[in-house]
Structures are given as structure tokens and as C-alpha cells.
Amino acid sequence: MSTERSQIWGVCRASDAFETRDFYLACFLRCSGYQLQGLRSEGPRKVFVFRDRTSRRADILAFYGDTTSVGPLVFAATIKDMKGLLHNG
């Protein structure tokens, strides 16, 4: 494991983690019950690290295919929380 990868807060192995740079996908995953394992820097950008699930592929396809939904107030609150992590974390 590289030094950069080991700087993720929380403990996770690469095999049970899923990473994304897509902010709104990260918010959706968090609303859908995915456990946020950490946030790491990749140059000026941040990478969200989640505990992976066997349903991840289907969940992501549903998100991009607009065939799923989360509560709008929950999504808005999650966006606020995740922005707080980006700017204060």
C-alpha cells in the first residue's frame, strides 16, 4: 500500500474499498447507506473512500441512469455535510 493510500482516515484494505472523485456520486452513496471510510488528497482534489458492497455496480448504474432516488432533504443535508468535510476536514 502506498504512503498516499495509507493516509486515508479509517482502516480499510484496497480490496474492500471503493474510491470516487465524483462529489455528487459520493453524496448519493452516503445517502444509500455506504460507509464513508475516508477522504484523501490527490493533488488539489479529494478522493472519497467508501466501504465497498457487492451491489455497488448496480447502485452506480442506477445513479447515472436516473433510475433510483433518495429523499431530497436527506440528499441536501448530505451535500452540506460532505462540503464541510471537503473544506474543514
PDB file of N, CA, C and O in Angstrom:
ATOM      1  N   MET A   1       0.847  -1.167   0.000  1.00  0.00           N
ATOM      2  CA  MET A   1       0.000   0.000   0.000  1.00  0.00           C
ATOM      3  C   MET A   1       0.893   1.231   0.000  1.00  0.00           C
ATOM      4  O   MET A   1       1.848   1.307   0.773  1.00  0.00           O
ATOM      5  N   SER A   2       0.590   2.186  -0.856  1.00  0.00           N
ATOM      6  CA  SER A   2       1.417   3.384  -0.951  1.00  0.00           C
ATOM      7  C   SER A   2       1.222   4.264   0.275  1.00  0.00           C
ATOM      8  O   SER A   2       0.249   4.113   1.013  1.00  0.00           O
ATOM      9  N   THR A   3       2.152   5.179   0.483  1.00  0.00           N
ATOM     10  CA  THR A   3       2.051   6.117   1.594  1.00  0.00           C
ATOM     11  C   THR A   3       0.802   6.958   1.452  1.00  0.00           C
ATOM     12  O   THR A   3       0.105   7.216   2.433  1.00  0.00           O
ATOM     13  N   GLU A   4       0.515   7.393   0.215  1.00  0.00           N
ATOM     14  CA  GLU A   4      -0.662   8.227  -0.002  1.00  0.00           C
ATOM     15  C   GLU A   4      -1.926   7.451   0.351  1.00  0.00           C
ATOM     16  O   GLU A   4      -2.818   8.001   0.996  1.00  0.00           O
ATOM     17  N   ARG A   5      -2.024   6.201  -0.051  1.00  0.00           N
ATOM     18  CA  ARG A   5      -3.205   5.404   0.240  1.00  0.00           C
ATOM     19  C   ARG A   5      -3.336   5.148   1.739  1.00  0.00           C
ATOM     20  O   ARG A   5      -4.450   5.029   2.249  1.00  0.00           O
ATOM     21  N   SER A   6      -2.227   5.065   2.442  1.00  0.00           N
ATOM     22  CA  SER A   6      -2.298   4.808   3.872  1.00  0.00           C
ATOM     23  C   SER A   6      -2.724   6.044   4.660  1.00  0.00           C
ATOM     24  O   SER A   6      -2.951   5.945   5.866  1.00  0.00           O
ATOM     25  N   GLN A   7      -2.838   7.203   4.015  1.00  0.00           N
ATOM     26  CA  GLN A   7      -3.247   8.418   4.703  1.00  0.00           C
ATOM     27  C   GLN A   7      -4.762   8.563   4.774  1.00  0.00           C
ATOM     28  O   GLN A   7      -5.260   9.604   5.203  1.00  0.00           O
ATOM     29  N   ILE A   8      -5.491   7.553   4.368  1.00  0.00           N
ATOM     30  CA  ILE A   8      -6.948   7.572   4.468  1.00  0.00           C
ATOM     31  C   ILE A   8      -7.307   7.456   5.942  1.00  0.00           C
ATOM     32  O   ILE A   8      -6.747   6.616   6.647  1.00  0.00           O
ATOM     33  N   TRP A   9      -8.240   8.293   6.424  1.00  0.00           N
ATOM     34  CA  TRP A   9      -8.665   8.079   7.802  1.00  0.00           C
ATOM     35  C   TRP A   9      -9.566   6.879   7.816  1.00  0.00           C
ATOM     36  O   TRP A   9     -10.294   6.617   6.860  1.00  0.00           O
ATOM     37  N   GLY A  10      -9.513   6.158   8.895  1.00  0.00           N
ATOM     38  CA  GLY A  10     -10.200   4.879   8.967  1.00  0.00           C
ATOM     39  C   GLY A  10      -9.280   3.795   8.450  1.00  0.00           C
ATOM     40  O   GLY A  10      -8.236   4.070   7.859  1.00  0.00           O
ATOM     41  N   VAL A  11      -9.678   2.579   8.680  1.00  0.00           N
ATOM     42  CA  VAL A  11      -8.865   1.445   8.253  1.00  0.00           C
ATOM     43  C   VAL A  11      -9.639   0.671   7.211  1.00  0.00           C
ATOM     44  O   VAL A  11     -10.767   0.247   7.461  1.00  0.00           O
ATOM     45  N   CYS A  12      -9.053   0.484   6.053  1.00  0.00           N
ATOM     46  CA  CYS A  12      -9.679  -0.329   5.026  1.00  0.00           C
ATOM     47  C   CYS A  12      -8.603  -0.865   4.106  1.00  0.00           C
ATOM     48  O   CYS A  12      -7.590  -0.211   3.856  1.00  0.00           O
ATOM     49  N   ARG A  13      -8.834  -2.041   3.617  1.00  0.00           N
ATOM     50  CA  ARG A  13      -7.921  -2.623   2.638  1.00  0.00           C
ATOM     51  C   ARG A  13      -8.413  -2.232   1.253  1.00  0.00           C
ATOM     52  O   ARG A  13      -9.604  -1.984   1.062  1.00  0.00           O
ATOM     53  N   ALA A  14      -7.508  -2.176   0.294  1.00  0.00           N
ATOM     54  CA  ALA A  14      -7.873  -1.779  -1.066  1.00  0.00           C
ATOM     55  C   ALA A  14      -8.963  -2.687  -1.634  1.00  0.00           C
ATOM     56  O   ALA A  14      -9.790  -2.229  -2.423  1.00  0.00           O
ATOM     57  N   SER A  15      -8.980  -3.968  -1.246  1.00  0.00           N
ATOM     58  CA  SER A  15      -9.937  -4.909  -1.810  1.00  0.00           C
ATOM     59  C   SER A  15     -11.361  -4.672  -1.327  1.00  0.00           C
ATOM     60  O   SER A  15     -12.304  -5.082  -2.004  1.00  0.00           O
ATOM     61  N   ASP A  16     -11.550  -4.025  -0.181  1.00  0.00           N
ATOM     62  CA  ASP A  16     -12.908  -3.789   0.298  1.00  0.00           C
ATOM     63  C   ASP A  16     -13.268  -2.304   0.297  1.00  0.00           C
ATOM     64  O   ASP A  16     -14.163  -1.877   1.027  1.00  0.00           O
ATOM     65  N   ALA A  17     -12.575  -1.529  -0.516  1.00  0.00           N
ATOM     66  CA  ALA A  17     -12.837  -0.097  -0.603  1.00  0.00           C
ATOM     67  C   ALA A  17     -13.188   0.282  -2.037  1.00  0.00           C
ATOM     68  O   ALA A  17     -12.727  -0.338  -2.995  1.00  0.00           O
ATOM     69  N   PHE A  18     -14.015   1.312  -2.157  1.00  0.00           N
ATOM     70  CA  PHE A  18     -14.343   1.896  -3.448  1.00  0.00           C
ATOM     71  C   PHE A  18     -14.048   3.381  -3.351  1.00  0.00           C
ATOM     72  O   PHE A  18     -14.440   4.029  -2.380  1.00  0.00           O
ATOM     73  N   GLU A  19     -13.362   3.928  -4.345  1.00  0.00           N
ATOM     74  CA  GLU A  19     -12.979   5.335  -4.354  1.00  0.00           C
ATOM     75  C   GLU A  19     -13.640   6.068  -5.511  1.00  0.00           C
ATOM     76  O   GLU A  19     -13.803   5.523  -6.602  1.00  0.00           O
ATOM     77  N   THR A  20     -14.016   7.313  -5.249  1.00  0.00           N
ATOM     78  CA  THR A  20     -14.562   8.154  -6.308  1.00  0.00           C
ATOM     79  C   THR A  20     -14.164   9.607  -6.066  1.00  0.00           C
ATOM     80  O   THR A  20     -14.012  10.044  -4.925  1.00  0.00           O
ATOM     81  N   ARG A  21     -14.001  10.339  -7.152  1.00  0.00           N
ATOM     82  CA  ARG A  21     -13.744  11.775  -7.099  1.00  0.00           C
ATOM     83  C   ARG A  21     -15.027  12.556  -7.386  1.00  0.00           C
ATOM     84  O   ARG A  21     -15.056  13.779  -7.254  1.00  0.00           O
ATOM     85  N   ASP A  22     -16.077  11.849  -7.777  1.00  0.00           N
ATOM     86  CA  ASP A  22     -17.359  12.468  -8.126  1.00  0.00           C
ATOM     87  C   ASP A  22     -18.115  12.844  -6.847  1.00  0.00           C
ATOM     88  O   ASP A  22     -18.603  11.977  -6.122  1.00  0.00           O
ATOM     89  N   PHE A  23     -18.200  14.131  -6.590  1.00  0.00           N
ATOM     90  CA  PHE A  23     -18.802  14.626  -5.346  1.00  0.00           C
ATOM     91  C   PHE A  23     -20.254  14.175  -5.202  1.00  0.00           C
ATOM     92  O   PHE A  23     -20.635  13.681  -4.140  1.00  0.00           O
ATOM     93  N   TYR A  24     -21.071  14.332  -6.243  1.00  0.00           N
ATOM     94  CA  TYR A  24     -22.491  14.013  -6.125  1.00  0.00           C
ATOM     95  C   TYR A  24     -22.728  12.504  -6.064  1.00  0.00           C
ATOM     96  O   TYR A  24     -23.671  12.057  -5.411  1.00  0.00           O
ATOM     97  N   LEU A  25     -21.896  11.723  -6.725  1.00  0.00           N
ATOM     98  CA  LEU A  25     -21.974  10.271  -6.566  1.00  0.00           C
ATOM     99  C   LEU A  25     -21.645   9.901  -5.126  1.00  0.00           C
ATOM    100  O   LEU A  25     -22.313   9.051  -4.537  1.00  0.00           O
ATOM    101  N   ALA A  26     -20.627  10.527  -4.558  1.00  0.00           N
ATOM    102  CA  ALA A  26     -20.256  10.261  -3.167  1.00  0.00           C
ATOM    103  C   ALA A  26     -21.422  10.596  -2.233  1.00  0.00           C
ATOM    104  O   ALA A  26     -21.703   9.846  -1.298  1.00  0.00           O
ATOM    105  N   CYS A  27     -22.089  11.700  -2.480  1.00  0.00           N
ATOM    106  CA  CYS A  27     -23.250  12.075  -1.660  1.00  0.00           C
ATOM    107  C   CYS A  27     -24.359  11.039  -1.798  1.00  0.00           C
ATOM    108  O   CYS A  27     -24.976  10.648  -0.807  1.00  0.00           O
ATOM    109  N   PHE A  28     -24.609  10.602  -3.012  1.00  0.00           N
ATOM    110  CA  PHE A  28     -25.633   9.578  -3.240  1.00  0.00           C
ATOM    111  C   PHE A  28     -25.286   8.283  -2.516  1.00  0.00           C
ATOM    112  O   PHE A  28     -26.138   7.687  -1.858  1.00  0.00           O
ATOM    113  N   LEU A  29     -24.038   7.849  -2.639  1.00  0.00           N
ATOM    114  CA  LEU A  29     -23.631   6.610  -1.980  1.00  0.00           C
ATOM    115  C   LEU A  29     -23.814   6.716  -0.471  1.00  0.00           C
ATOM    116  O   LEU A  29     -24.277   5.776   0.174  1.00  0.00           O
ATOM    117  N   ARG A  30     -23.453   7.851   0.078  1.00  0.00           N
ATOM    118  CA  ARG A  30     -23.615   8.042   1.522  1.00  0.00           C
ATOM    119  C   ARG A  30     -25.090   8.010   1.905  1.00  0.00           C
ATOM    120  O   ARG A  30     -25.447   7.423   2.926  1.00  0.00           O
ATOM    121  N   CYS A  31     -25.951   8.629   1.105  1.00  0.00           N
ATOM    122  CA  CYS A  31     -27.393   8.588   1.361  1.00  0.00           C
ATOM    123  C   CYS A  31     -27.944   7.167   1.240  1.00  0.00           C
ATOM    124  O   CYS A  31     -28.936   6.816   1.879  1.00  0.00           O
ATOM    125  N   SER A  32     -27.290   6.365   0.416  1.00  0.00           N
ATOM    126  CA  SER A  32     -27.739   4.988   0.174  1.00  0.00           C
ATOM    127  C   SER A  32     -27.192   4.004   1.201  1.00  0.00           C
ATOM    128  O   SER A  32     -27.404   2.798   1.083  1.00  0.00           O
ATOM    129  N   GLY A  33     -26.493   4.515   2.201  1.00  0.00           N
ATOM    130  CA  GLY A  33     -26.028   3.660   3.281  1.00  0.00           C
ATOM    131  C   GLY A  33     -24.602   3.171   3.189  1.00  0.00           C
ATOM    132  O   GLY A  33     -24.169   2.377   4.025  1.00  0.00           O
ATOM    133  N   TYR A  34     -23.859   3.625   2.192  1.00  0.00           N
ATOM    134  CA  TYR A  34     -22.446   3.241   2.105  1.00  0.00           C
ATOM    135  C   TYR A  34     -21.683   3.937   3.225  1.00  0.00           C
ATOM    136  O   TYR A  34     -21.914   5.111   3.512  1.00  0.00           O
ATOM    137  N   GLN A  35     -20.777   3.205   3.847  1.00  0.00           N
ATOM    138  CA  GLN A  35     -19.982   3.764   4.944  1.00  0.00           C
ATOM    139  C   GLN A  35     -18.775   4.504   4.380  1.00  0.00           C
ATOM    140  O   GLN A  35     -17.955   3.925   3.667  1.00  0.00           O
ATOM    141  N   LEU A  36     -18.677   5.777   4.705  1.00  0.00           N
ATOM    142  CA  LEU A  36     -17.532   6.580   4.285  1.00  0.00           C
ATOM    143  C   LEU A  36     -16.335   6.188   5.138  1.00  0.00           C
ATOM    144  O   LEU A  36     -16.345   6.365   6.357  1.00  0.00           O
ATOM    145  N   GLN A  37     -15.310   5.657   4.492  1.00  0.00           N
ATOM    146  CA  GLN A  37     -14.112   5.191   5.190  1.00  0.00           C
ATOM    147  C   GLN A  37     -13.081   6.298   5.355  1.00  0.00           C
ATOM    148  O   GLN A  37     -12.315   6.309   6.318  1.00  0.00           O
ATOM    149  N   GLY A  38     -13.070   7.227   4.408  1.00  0.00           N
ATOM    150  CA  GLY A  38     -12.068   8.269   4.496  1.00  0.00           C
ATOM    151  C   GLY A  38     -12.139   9.239   3.341  1.00  0.00           C
ATOM    152  O   GLY A  38     -12.946   9.109   2.420  1.00  0.00           O
ATOM    153  N   LEU A  39     -11.269  10.204   3.430  1.00  0.00           N
ATOM    154  CA  LEU A  39     -11.142  11.246   2.423  1.00  0.00           C
ATOM    155  C   LEU A  39      -9.651  11.496   2.310  1.00  0.00           C
ATOM    156  O   LEU A  39      -8.977  11.743   3.310  1.00  0.00           O
ATOM    157  N   ARG A  40      -9.141  11.432   1.101  1.00  0.00           N
ATOM    158  CA  ARG A  40      -7.709  11.654   0.942  1.00  0.00           C
ATOM    159  C   ARG A  40      -7.464  12.650  -0.177  1.00  0.00           C
ATOM    160  O   ARG A  40      -8.289  12.833  -1.072  1.00  0.00           O
ATOM    161  N   SER A  41      -6.321  13.279  -0.098  1.00  0.00           N
ATOM    162  CA  SER A  41      -5.941  14.262  -1.116  1.00  0.00           C
ATOM    163  C   SER A  41      -5.270  13.557  -2.280  1.00  0.00           C
ATOM    164  O   SER A  41      -4.529  12.589  -2.114  1.00  0.00           O
ATOM    165  N   GLU A  42      -5.556  14.075  -3.456  1.00  0.00           N
ATOM    166  CA  GLU A  42      -4.897  13.624  -4.677  1.00  0.00           C
ATOM    167  C   GLU A  42      -4.593  14.901  -5.447  1.00  0.00           C
ATOM    168  O   GLU A  42      -5.374  15.341  -6.291  1.00  0.00           O
ATOM    169  N   GLY A  43      -3.454  15.479  -5.142  1.00  0.00           N
ATOM    170  CA  GLY A  43      -3.156  16.802  -5.682  1.00  0.00           C
ATOM    171  C   GLY A  43      -4.120  17.790  -5.058  1.00  0.00           C
ATOM    172  O   GLY A  43      -4.339  17.751  -3.848  1.00  0.00           O
ATOM    173  N   PRO A  44      -4.702  18.678  -5.857  1.00  0.00           N
ATOM    174  CA  PRO A  44      -5.644  19.653  -5.299  1.00  0.00           C
ATOM    175  C   PRO A  44      -7.046  19.079  -5.080  1.00  0.00           C
ATOM    176  O   PRO A  44      -7.905  19.741  -4.497  1.00  0.00           O
ATOM    177  N   ARG A  45      -7.274  17.858  -5.544  1.00  0.00           N
ATOM    178  CA  ARG A  45      -8.599  17.238  -5.448  1.00  0.00           C
ATOM    179  C   ARG A  45      -8.677  16.280  -4.276  1.00  0.00           C
ATOM    180  O   ARG A  45      -7.659  15.880  -3.713  1.00  0.00           O
ATOM    181  N   LYS A  46      -9.897  15.918  -3.916  1.00  0.00           N
ATOM    182  CA  LYS A  46     -10.140  14.958  -2.843  1.00  0.00           C
ATOM    183  C   LYS A  46     -10.759  13.693  -3.430  1.00  0.00           C
ATOM    184  O   LYS A  46     -11.488  13.738  -4.421  1.00  0.00           O
ATOM    185  N   VAL A  47     -10.454  12.581  -2.802  1.00  0.00           N
ATOM    186  CA  VAL A  47     -10.997  11.289  -3.191  1.00  0.00           C
ATOM    187  C   VAL A  47     -11.791  10.759  -2.003  1.00  0.00           C
ATOM    188  O   VAL A  47     -11.281  10.682  -0.885  1.00  0.00           O
ATOM    189  N   PHE A  48     -13.046  10.396  -2.260  1.00  0.00           N
ATOM    190  CA  PHE A  48     -13.899   9.811  -1.236  1.00  0.00           C
ATOM    191  C   PHE A  48     -13.704   8.303  -1.263  1.00  0.00           C
ATOM    192  O   PHE A  48     -13.731   7.687  -2.329  1.00  0.00           O
ATOM    193  N   VAL A  49     -13.508   7.712  -0.095  1.00  0.00           N
ATOM    194  CA  VAL A  49     -13.253   6.276   0.017  1.00  0.00           C
ATOM    195  C   VAL A  49     -14.387   5.659   0.832  1.00  0.00           C
ATOM    196  O   VAL A  49     -14.631   6.044   1.976  1.00  0.00           O
ATOM    197  N   PHE A  50     -15.069   4.700   0.222  1.00  0.00           N
ATOM    198  CA  PHE A  50     -16.204   4.034   0.854  1.00  0.00           C
ATOM    199  C   PHE A  50     -15.913   2.560   1.047  1.00  0.00           C
ATOM    200  O   PHE A  50     -15.122   1.969   0.312  1.00  0.00           O
ATOM    201  N   ARG A  51     -16.560   1.972   2.044  1.00  0.00           N
ATOM    202  CA  ARG A  51     -16.537   0.516   2.169  1.00  0.00           C
ATOM    203  C   ARG A  51     -17.367  -0.027   1.013  1.00  0.00           C
ATOM    204  O   ARG A  51     -18.511   0.379   0.814  1.00  0.00           O
ATOM    205  N   ASP A  52     -16.789  -0.938   0.262  1.00  0.00           N
ATOM    206  CA  ASP A  52     -17.435  -1.458  -0.938  1.00  0.00           C
ATOM    207  C   ASP A  52     -18.559  -2.426  -0.585  1.00  0.00           C
ATOM    208  O   ASP A  52     -18.582  -3.006   0.501  1.00  0.00           O
ATOM    209  N   ARG A  53     -19.475  -2.586  -1.511  1.00  0.00           N
ATOM    210  CA  ARG A  53     -20.587  -3.541  -1.407  1.00  0.00           C
ATOM    211  C   ARG A  53     -20.677  -4.302  -2.715  1.00  0.00           C
ATOM    212  O   ARG A  53     -20.236  -3.823  -3.760  1.00  0.00           O
ATOM    213  N   THR A  54     -21.245  -5.476  -2.646  1.00  0.00           N
ATOM    214  CA  THR A  54     -21.422  -6.266  -3.868  1.00  0.00           C
ATOM    215  C   THR A  54     -22.417  -5.600  -4.817  1.00  0.00           C
ATOM    216  O   THR A  54     -22.379  -5.851  -6.021  1.00  0.00           O
ATOM    217  N   SER A  55     -23.301  -4.761  -4.297  1.00  0.00           N
ATOM    218  CA  SER A  55     -24.306  -4.089  -5.130  1.00  0.00           C
ATOM    219  C   SER A  55     -23.811  -2.776  -5.728  1.00  0.00           C
ATOM    220  O   SER A  55     -24.576  -2.085  -6.401  1.00  0.00           O
ATOM    221  N   ARG A  56     -22.536  -2.413  -5.494  1.00  0.00           N
ATOM    222  CA  ARG A  56     -22.045  -1.101  -5.925  1.00  0.00           C
ATOM    223  C   ARG A  56     -22.246  -0.838  -7.408  1.00  0.00           C
ATOM    224  O   ARG A  56     -22.726   0.232  -7.783  1.00  0.00           O
ATOM    225  N   ARG A  57     -21.894  -1.780  -8.247  1.00  0.00           N
ATOM    226  CA  ARG A  57     -22.022  -1.563  -9.699  1.00  0.00           C
ATOM    227  C   ARG A  57     -23.463  -1.213 -10.063  1.00  0.00           C
ATOM    228  O   ARG A  57     -23.704  -0.262 -10.806  1.00  0.00           O
ATOM    229  N   ALA A  58     -24.400  -1.965  -9.551  1.00  0.00           N
ATOM    230  CA  ALA A  58     -25.821  -1.711  -9.846  1.00  0.00           C
ATOM    231  C   ALA A  58     -26.257  -0.360  -9.271  1.00  0.00           C
ATOM    232  O   ALA A  58     -27.020   0.369  -9.905  1.00  0.00           O
ATOM    233  N   ASP A  59     -25.777  -0.033  -8.083  1.00  0.00           N
ATOM    234  CA  ASP A  59     -26.134   1.248  -7.469  1.00  0.00           C
ATOM    235  C   ASP A  59     -25.613   2.426  -8.287  1.00  0.00           C
ATOM    236  O   ASP A  59     -26.320   3.416  -8.473  1.00  0.00           O
ATOM    237  N   ILE A  60     -24.384   2.320  -8.775  1.00  0.00           N
ATOM    238  CA  ILE A  60     -23.805   3.403  -9.576  1.00  0.00           C
ATOM    239  C   ILE A  60     -24.508   3.525 -10.920  1.00  0.00           C
ATOM    240  O   ILE A  60     -24.771   4.635 -11.383  1.00  0.00           O
ATOM    241  N   LEU A  61     -24.812   2.405 -11.546  1.00  0.00           N
ATOM    242  CA  LEU A  61     -25.549   2.442 -12.811  1.00  0.00           C
ATOM    243  C   LEU A  61     -26.933   3.049 -12.617  1.00  0.00           C
ATOM    244  O   LEU A  61     -27.416   3.783 -13.479  1.00  0.00           O
ATOM    245  N   ALA A  62     -27.566   2.751 -11.500  1.00  0.00           N
ATOM    246  CA  ALA A  62     -28.875   3.336 -11.204  1.00  0.00           C
ATOM    247  C   ALA A  62     -28.765   4.847 -11.005  1.00  0.00           C
ATOM    248  O   ALA A  62     -29.635   5.600 -11.443  1.00  0.00           O
ATOM    249  N   PHE A  63     -27.689   5.290 -10.340  1.00  0.00           N
ATOM    250  CA  PHE A  63     -27.471   6.723 -10.133  1.00  0.00           C
ATOM    251  C   PHE A  63     -27.300   7.438 -11.468  1.00  0.00           C
ATOM    252  O   PHE A  63     -27.992   8.419 -11.740  1.00  0.00           O
ATOM    253  N   TYR A  64     -26.385   6.955 -12.300  1.00  0.00           N
ATOM    254  CA  TYR A  64     -26.129   7.615 -13.584  1.00  0.00           C
ATOM    255  C   TYR A  64     -27.255   7.407 -14.582  1.00  0.00           C
ATOM    256  O   TYR A  64     -27.442   8.227 -15.481  1.00  0.00           O
ATOM    257  N   GLY A  65     -28.010   6.317 -14.437  1.00  0.00           N
ATOM    258  CA  GLY A  65     -29.138   6.059 -15.330  1.00  0.00           C
ATOM    259  C   GLY A  65     -30.420   6.720 -14.874  1.00  0.00           C
ATOM    260  O   GLY A  65     -31.456   6.595 -15.528  1.00  0.00           O
ATOM    261  N   ASP A  66     -30.358   7.426 -13.748  1.00  0.00           N
ATOM    262  CA  ASP A  66     -31.517   8.135 -13.206  1.00  0.00           C
ATOM    263  C   ASP A  66     -32.683   7.191 -12.945  1.00  0.00           C
ATOM    264  O   ASP A  66     -33.839   7.526 -13.206  1.00  0.00           O
ATOM    265  N   THR A  67     -32.362   5.997 -12.421  1.00  0.00           N
ATOM    266  CA  THR A  67     -33.407   5.010 -12.127  1.00  0.00           C
ATOM    267  C   THR A  67     -33.489   4.714 -10.634  1.00  0.00           C
ATOM    268  O   THR A  67     -33.997   3.665 -10.237  1.00  0.00           O
ATOM    269  N   THR A  68     -33.004   5.613  -9.819  1.00  0.00           N
ATOM    270  CA  THR A  68     -33.040   5.458  -8.365  1.00  0.00           C
ATOM    271  C   THR A  68     -33.356   6.800  -7.743  1.00  0.00           C
ATOM    272  O   THR A  68     -33.349   7.826  -8.424  1.00  0.00           O
ATOM    273  N   SER A  69     -33.629   6.794  -6.471  1.00  0.00           N
ATOM    274  CA  SER A  69     -33.884   8.074  -5.811  1.00  0.00           C
ATOM    275  C   SER A  69     -33.513   7.989  -4.334  1.00  0.00           C
ATOM    276  O   SER A  69     -33.471   6.913  -3.736  1.00  0.00           O
ATOM    277  N   VAL A  70     -33.251   9.134  -3.784  1.00  0.00           N
ATOM    278  CA  VAL A  70     -33.064   9.305  -2.349  1.00  0.00           C
ATOM    279  C   VAL A  70     -33.920  10.503  -1.964  1.00  0.00           C
ATOM    280  O   VAL A  70     -34.284  11.318  -2.811  1.00  0.00           O
ATOM    281  N   GLY A  71     -34.231  10.597  -0.699  1.00  0.00           N
ATOM    282  CA  GLY A  71     -35.038  11.729  -0.243  1.00  0.00           C
ATOM    283  C   GLY A  71     -34.322  13.048  -0.492  1.00  0.00           C
ATOM    284  O   GLY A  71     -33.132  13.164  -0.199  1.00  0.00           O
ATOM    285  N   PRO A  72     -35.020  14.041  -1.025  1.00  0.00           N
ATOM    286  CA  PRO A  72     -34.374  15.308  -1.359  1.00  0.00           C
ATOM    287  C   PRO A  72     -33.794  16.038  -0.146  1.00  0.00           C
ATOM    288  O   PRO A  72     -32.727  16.644  -0.247  1.00  0.00           O
ATOM    289  N   LEU A  73     -34.472  15.990   0.987  1.00  0.00           N
ATOM    290  CA  LEU A  73     -33.949  16.664   2.178  1.00  0.00           C
ATOM    291  C   LEU A  73     -32.726  15.942   2.727  1.00  0.00           C
ATOM    292  O   LEU A  73     -31.795  16.579   3.218  1.00  0.00           O
ATOM    293  N   VAL A  74     -32.726  14.626   2.646  1.00  0.00           N
ATOM    294  CA  VAL A  74     -31.566  13.841   3.076  1.00  0.00           C
ATOM    295  C   VAL A  74     -30.387  14.124   2.159  1.00  0.00           C
ATOM    296  O   VAL A  74     -29.261  14.290   2.626  1.00  0.00           O
ATOM    297  N   PHE A  75     -30.642  14.179   0.843  1.00  0.00           N
ATOM    298  CA  PHE A  75     -29.579  14.459  -0.120  1.00  0.00           C
ATOM    299  C   PHE A  75     -29.000  15.859   0.122  1.00  0.00           C
ATOM    300  O   PHE A  75     -27.782  16.036   0.100  1.00  0.00           O
ATOM    301  N   ALA A  76     -29.861  16.847   0.352  1.00  0.00           N
ATOM    302  CA  ALA A  76     -29.395  18.211   0.599  1.00  0.00           C
ATOM    303  C   ALA A  76     -28.555  18.282   1.879  1.00  0.00           C
ATOM    304  O   ALA A  76     -27.524  18.954   1.904  1.00  0.00           O
ATOM    305  N   ALA A  77     -28.986  17.602   2.929  1.00  0.00           N
ATOM    306  CA  ALA A  77     -28.229  17.596   4.179  1.00  0.00           C
ATOM    307  C   ALA A  77     -26.880  16.897   3.997  1.00  0.00           C
ATOM    308  O   ALA A  77     -25.873  17.320   4.566  1.00  0.00           O
ATOM    309  N   THR A  78     -26.868  15.836   3.208  1.00  0.00           N
ATOM    310  CA  THR A  78     -25.620  15.111   2.953  1.00  0.00           C
ATOM    311  C   THR A  78     -24.650  15.974   2.150  1.00  0.00           C
ATOM    312  O   THR A  78     -23.447  15.961   2.412  1.00  0.00           O
ATOM    313  N   ILE A  79     -25.160  16.716   1.183  1.00  0.00           N
ATOM    314  CA  ILE A  79     -24.311  17.630   0.413  1.00  0.00           C
ATOM    315  C   ILE A  79     -23.648  18.631   1.360  1.00  0.00           C
ATOM    316  O   ILE A  79     -22.451  18.894   1.246  1.00  0.00           O
ATOM    317  N   LYS A  80     -24.416  19.186   2.285  1.00  0.00           N
ATOM    318  CA  LYS A  80     -23.852  20.133   3.260  1.00  0.00           C
ATOM    319  C   LYS A  80     -22.755  19.477   4.088  1.00  0.00           C
ATOM    320  O   LYS A  80     -21.680  20.047   4.276  1.00  0.00           O
ATOM    321  N   ASP A  81     -23.039  18.274   4.582  1.00  0.00           N
ATOM    322  CA  ASP A  81     -22.053  17.555   5.408  1.00  0.00           C
ATOM    323  C   ASP A  81     -20.783  17.263   4.627  1.00  0.00           C
ATOM    324  O   ASP A  81     -19.676  17.461   5.127  1.00  0.00           O
ATOM    325  N   MET A  82     -20.951  16.794   3.402  1.00  0.00           N
ATOM    326  CA  MET A  82     -19.786  16.421   2.590  1.00  0.00           C
ATOM    327  C   MET A  82     -18.960  17.660   2.214  1.00  0.00           C
ATOM    328  O   MET A  82     -17.732  17.594   2.160  1.00  0.00           O
ATOM    329  N   LYS A  83     -19.631  18.782   1.954  1.00  0.00           N
ATOM    330  CA  LYS A  83     -18.891  20.027   1.695  1.00  0.00           C
ATOM    331  C   LYS A  83     -18.109  20.445   2.928  1.00  0.00           C
ATOM    332  O   LYS A  83     -16.993  20.955   2.821  1.00  0.00           O
ATOM    333  N   GLY A  84     -18.691  20.229   4.091  1.00  0.00           N
ATOM    334  CA  GLY A  84     -17.987  20.523   5.332  1.00  0.00           C
ATOM    335  C   GLY A  84     -16.733  19.678   5.464  1.00  0.00           C
ATOM    336  O   GLY A  84     -15.693  20.176   5.894  1.00  0.00           O
ATOM    337  N   LEU A  85     -16.820  18.399   5.097  1.00  0.00           N
ATOM    338  CA  LEU A  85     -15.643  17.531   5.113  1.00  0.00           C
ATOM    339  C   LEU A  85     -14.558  18.027   4.158  1.00  0.00           C
ATOM    340  O   LEU A  85     -13.371  18.001   4.483  1.00  0.00           O
ATOM    341  N   LEU A  86     -14.981  18.477   2.979  1.00  0.00           N
ATOM    342  CA  LEU A  86     -14.018  18.962   1.990  1.00  0.00           C
ATOM    343  C   LEU A  86     -13.290  20.207   2.474  1.00  0.00           C
ATOM    344  O   LEU A  86     -12.080  20.340   2.287  1.00  0.00           O
ATOM    345  N   HIS A  87     -14.025  21.111   3.091  1.00  0.00           N
ATOM    346  CA  HIS A  87     -13.455  22.409   3.444  1.00  0.00           C
ATOM    347  C   HIS A  87     -12.859  22.466   4.855  1.00  0.00           C
ATOM    348  O   HIS A  87     -12.013  23.312   5.144  1.00  0.00           O
ATOM    349  N   ASN A  88     -13.301  21.570   5.718  1.00  0.00           N
ATOM    350  CA  ASN A  88     -12.842  21.609   7.109  1.00  0.00           C
ATOM    351  C   ASN A  88     -12.138  20.339   7.554  1.00  0.00           C
ATOM    352  O   ASN A  88     -11.581  20.290   8.651  1.00  0.00           O
ATOM    353  N   GLY A  89     -12.160  19.301   6.706  1.00  0.00           N
ATOM    354  CA  GLY A  89     -11.642  18.002   7.115  1.00  0.00           C
ATOM    355  C   GLY A  89     -10.254  17.792   6.848  1.00  0.00           C
ATOM    356  O   GLY A  89      -9.720  16.726   7.156  1.00  0.00           O
TER     357      GLY A  89
END
